Amino acid sequence: MSSAPANIAFVTMVRDDHFFLRLWVEHYARHVPRQHLFILLDGFDQTPPDFAAGCQIITLPRSTPGPGWDMRRWKMLADFNATLLGRFDVVVLNDVDEIIVPDPASGISLLEALARAREVGVITPFAVEVVHRYDICPDPLDPTQPILRQRPHVRIHSSYSKPCITSLPVRWSLGGHQSDHPTLELDPALYLFHLRFVDRGMLLARQATRQAIMQTGNPDGAIVAGPGWSDTVDEISEFLLSLQTYGHPAESDFQFGWQRRRMTSGWRRAHATGMWHQGKVNNRSRTYIVPERFRDLI
């Protein structure tokens, strides 16, 4: 690892998601100056929240949803990412409900782990999706308390192991799930916690908003955004219920050895798009208990 500290920037784009944006700001502001946090606000009707004071906030015009809408957004984000790499050594770009942490057992700090991108080009963290097992954790979320103490259950979602830590320009697929970078560096210490499913009530309300956007921008069935936007509220509700019917969450050392091996061994390039993707891990409804060592990190 290089001896000089890396100059690292964090980027997200957001509209109306103040709950997740507050978590995002508070998490990364513990590691870098707020001037290194770049927030793209989607729409001139958006007001920068007070809790983001000191961050680099750029307000953009809202684009009209329609065919190719979100793919154009991801092209813009890749261009912005490349621009920041003109001044930063490493750029970390994620959706606002995605938080990256190091495994405390690794003994490596977040910035030390991210800085390794200077050597390998692109790093992919291992992704777990925080899910609301409301049969076990029925209470509403308290934003003043650690999230993983209130929602200590996850499932593996390999699609969210995104090539999101970069030291060189990349081209991303829709949603940022894949890139044109030909090497997979699935980091052993870094975990991406996807928080979309962290609270049932919040999730269903958010999905209803997405559905309204999709219905107005997708009159002919064309691709407007990724699959996460097209699920109905009923489908989301049924999925959360399916987690309960699968059984009690399993204990885990959180190493996920066979899952990592499958993702790595299945590394392939899609010739139609030029994007590289991991092998799939089909583990949709199996939930795991978050180990104690992670529970105060978010």
C-alpha atoms as one frame of an Amber mdcrd trajectory, in Angstrom:
protein
   0.000   0.000   0.000   1.293   3.495  -0.817   2.711   5.333   2.185   1.294
   8.782   1.367  -2.351   9.289   2.436  -4.792   9.109  -0.443  -6.926  12.106
  -1.356 -10.413  10.544  -1.410 -13.784  11.970  -2.494 -17.270  10.536  -1.942
 -20.177  11.212  -4.310 -23.912  10.574  -4.262 -26.974  11.869  -6.090 -30.219
  12.296  -4.237 -33.775  13.551  -4.418 -35.985  13.837  -1.303 -34.113  11.107
   0.607 -33.085  13.090   3.684 -33.110  10.053   5.981 -30.478   8.234   3.932
 -28.573  11.397   3.044 -28.101  12.238   6.726 -26.671   8.759   7.339 -24.410
   9.121   4.309 -23.079  12.528   5.363 -22.574  11.599   9.005 -20.824   8.352
   8.104 -18.281   9.697   5.629 -17.741  13.007   7.455 -16.171  10.940  10.237
 -13.414   9.980   7.809 -12.768  12.952   5.501 -13.403  16.725   5.558 -16.883
  17.665   4.412 -15.344  19.411   1.412 -14.616  15.895   0.109 -18.325  14.957
   0.131 -20.076  15.763  -3.155 -23.884  15.754  -3.172 -25.739  16.137  -6.469
 -29.274  17.347  -5.761 -31.722  16.205  -8.428 -33.938  19.209  -9.173 -34.032
  22.949  -8.583 -36.965  22.356  -6.220 -34.562  20.647  -3.783 -33.331  22.640
  -0.779 -29.918  21.719   0.645 -30.520  20.348   4.162 -28.829  22.009   7.115
 -27.131  18.768   8.154 -25.155  18.815   4.879 -23.531  22.175   5.639 -19.914
  22.207   4.529 -20.395  19.542   1.857 -19.965  20.269  -1.842 -23.572  20.584
  -3.013 -24.419  20.884  -6.699 -28.058  21.384  -7.641 -28.975  20.080 -11.087
 -32.085  20.516 -13.219 -34.530  17.638 -12.979 -34.640  15.536 -16.139 -37.959
  14.190 -17.402 -38.353  10.417 -16.911 -38.620   8.511 -20.158 -36.864   5.779
 -22.148 -33.174   5.644 -21.184 -33.688   8.151 -18.352 -31.595   6.463 -15.648
 -28.950   5.202 -18.073 -28.285   8.797 -19.100 -27.955   9.673 -15.415 -25.346
   6.955 -14.906 -23.386   8.200 -17.908 -23.410  11.656 -16.342 -22.240  10.203
 -13.017 -19.374   8.382 -14.743 -18.338  11.654 -16.386 -18.491  13.474 -13.039
 -16.501  10.676 -11.413 -13.819  11.024 -14.094 -13.700  14.784 -13.574 -13.089
  14.415  -9.837 -10.268  11.972 -10.530  -8.445  14.928 -12.047  -8.015  16.245
  -8.492  -8.586  13.237  -6.189  -6.639   9.975  -6.019  -9.734   7.871  -5.356
 -13.449   8.545  -5.852 -16.208   6.501  -4.189 -19.583   6.921  -5.923 -22.715
   5.244  -4.586 -26.450   5.583  -4.300 -27.375   7.377  -1.104 -28.685   4.204
   0.575 -25.347   2.388   0.200 -22.756   2.701   2.972 -19.260   1.180   2.850
 -17.496   0.043   6.029 -14.378  -2.011   6.792 -14.639  -5.200   8.806 -13.351
  -4.196  12.272 -11.712  -7.624  12.503  -9.437  -6.702   9.582  -7.657  -3.996
  11.570  -7.767  -1.760   8.483  -9.344   1.690   8.503 -11.856   2.719   5.852
  -9.446   5.154   4.204  -6.589   2.639   4.191  -8.784   0.078   2.452 -10.111
   2.580  -0.088  -6.609   3.866  -0.851  -5.681   0.483  -2.306  -7.633   1.534
  -5.409  -4.554   3.541  -6.377  -2.767   0.238  -6.967  -5.534  -1.862  -8.544
  -7.681   0.731 -10.355 -11.139  -0.342  -9.187 -12.280  -2.002  -5.950 -15.558
  -3.833  -5.390 -16.840  -4.193  -1.796 -18.795  -7.296  -0.769 -22.474  -6.336
  -0.515 -25.087  -7.286   2.032 -28.608  -5.913   2.052 -30.070  -4.850   5.392
 -33.622  -6.185   5.567 -36.453  -5.453   7.967 -37.393  -8.664   9.732 -40.389
  -6.972  11.297 -41.406 -10.264  12.886 -38.268  -9.917  15.045 -37.722  -6.129
  15.064 -41.196  -4.522  15.001 -40.217  -1.096  16.368 -39.835   1.900  14.039
 -36.335   3.152  13.339 -34.819   5.717  15.696 -32.448   7.810  13.527 -30.462
   8.851  16.612 -29.400   5.259  17.331 -27.083   2.925  15.365 -29.011   1.433
  12.450 -27.551  -2.068  12.658 -28.498  -2.388  16.322 -32.119  -1.827  15.325
 -31.976  -3.831  12.077 -29.326  -6.547  12.632 -30.383  -8.771   9.720 -29.039
  -8.939   6.174 -29.222 -11.022   3.047 -26.526 -11.409   0.422 -27.191  -9.436
  -2.743 -24.227  -9.829  -5.069 -25.640  -7.332  -7.586 -24.868  -4.594  -5.064
 -21.204  -5.577  -4.952 -20.563  -2.652  -7.249 -17.289  -1.478  -8.850 -17.760
   1.833  -7.064 -14.279   2.633  -5.666 -12.161   3.982  -8.515  -8.809   5.574
  -9.229  -9.366   5.656 -12.984 -12.337   6.532 -15.206 -14.875   3.782 -15.850
 -18.128   3.348 -17.712 -20.964   1.951 -15.598 -24.059  -0.043 -16.454 -27.552
   0.982 -15.399 -27.514   1.298 -11.610 -23.724   1.140 -11.444 -23.864  -2.629
 -10.884 -21.241  -3.373 -13.553 -18.442  -1.518 -15.307 -16.117  -1.854 -18.278
 -13.112  -2.415 -15.990 -11.821  -5.932 -16.783 -10.476  -6.941 -13.361 -12.467
  -7.930 -10.269 -10.915  -6.826  -6.970 -13.453  -8.121  -4.445 -12.003  -6.598
  -1.318 -11.714  -8.931   1.701 -12.148  -6.110   4.231 -14.776  -3.816   2.700
 -18.532  -4.338   3.002 -21.278  -2.366   1.294 -24.453  -2.253   3.393 -27.439
  -1.600   1.126 -30.108   0.047   3.282 -33.063   0.189   0.899 -35.010  -2.507
   2.818 -34.091  -1.236   6.299 -37.640  -0.272   7.307 -40.888  -1.666   5.897
 -42.977   1.496   6.185 -40.281   3.728   4.730 -39.595   1.246   1.935 -43.217
   0.938   0.809 -43.706   4.716   0.780 -40.501   5.183  -1.207 -41.521   2.479
  -3.676 -44.921   4.101  -4.227 -43.118   7.307  -5.211 -40.897   5.389  -7.626
 -43.923   3.672  -9.137 -45.552   7.031  -9.815 -42.415   8.204 -11.628 -42.242
   5.017 -13.671 -45.889   5.191 -14.702 -45.573   8.736 -16.024 -42.250   8.113
 -17.784 -42.859   4.661 -19.217 -45.979   4.703 -21.398 -44.695   2.162 -23.933
 -42.862  -0.323 -21.716 -39.381   1.012 -22.553 -36.559   0.787 -19.989 -36.639
   3.919 -17.860 -34.720   2.743 -14.778 -33.464  -0.455 -13.170 -35.563  -3.347
 -11.808 -35.690  -1.823  -8.327 -37.906   0.929  -9.696 -40.415  -1.348 -11.413
 -41.405  -3.607  -8.488 -44.897  -2.872  -7.196 -45.617  -2.086  -3.554 -47.393
  -5.442  -3.245 -44.380  -7.281  -4.677 -42.060  -5.564  -2.211 -44.376  -6.376
   0.681 -44.555 -10.034  -0.383 -40.769 -10.205  -0.599 -40.355  -8.954   2.976
 -42.874 -11.538   4.128 -40.952 -14.285   2.306 -37.934 -13.576   4.504 -39.965
 -14.680   7.509 -41.221 -17.890   5.934 -37.656 -18.932   5.074 -36.809 -19.240
   8.751 -34.842 -17.616  11.554 -31.757 -15.603  10.548 -28.568 -17.674  10.551
 -25.440 -17.001  12.573 -22.449 -16.186  10.365 -18.784 -15.270  10.689 -19.484
 -12.790   7.859 -16.658 -14.148   5.719 -19.017 -15.642   3.083 -16.273 -17.757
   1.553 -18.227 -19.837  -0.974 -20.233 -16.822  -2.087 -17.044 -14.850  -2.755
 -15.565 -17.779  -4.672 -18.660 -18.092  -6.848 -18.660 -14.376  -7.616 -14.977
 -14.493  -8.551 -15.071 -17.719 -10.577 -18.065 -16.465 -12.567 -16.366 -13.231
 -13.635 -17.373 -12.634 -17.264 -17.661  -9.939 -19.911 -21.043  -9.418 -21.547
 -20.187  -9.032 -25.227 -23.387  -7.131 -26.025 -22.591  -4.331 -23.570 -18.869
  -4.642 -22.889 -19.611  -4.733 -19.173 -17.964  -7.156 -16.754 -20.048  -8.940
 -14.125 -19.547 -11.434 -11.301 -21.005 -14.876 -10.940 -24.473 -14.764  -9.399
 -25.201 -15.836  -5.845 -28.826 -16.966  -5.640 -29.647 -16.598  -1.969 -32.706
 -14.381  -2.179 -34.543 -15.110   1.075 -31.835 -16.447   3.406 -31.089 -13.901
   6.130 -28.075 -13.638   8.415 -27.436 -11.988  11.773 -25.020  -9.054  11.659
 -22.077  -9.781  13.993 -21.684  -7.560  17.036 -18.480  -5.992  15.704 -20.392
  -4.241  12.888 -23.385  -2.946  14.807 -22.169   0.534  15.724 -20.605   1.372
  12.348 -23.688   2.969  10.721
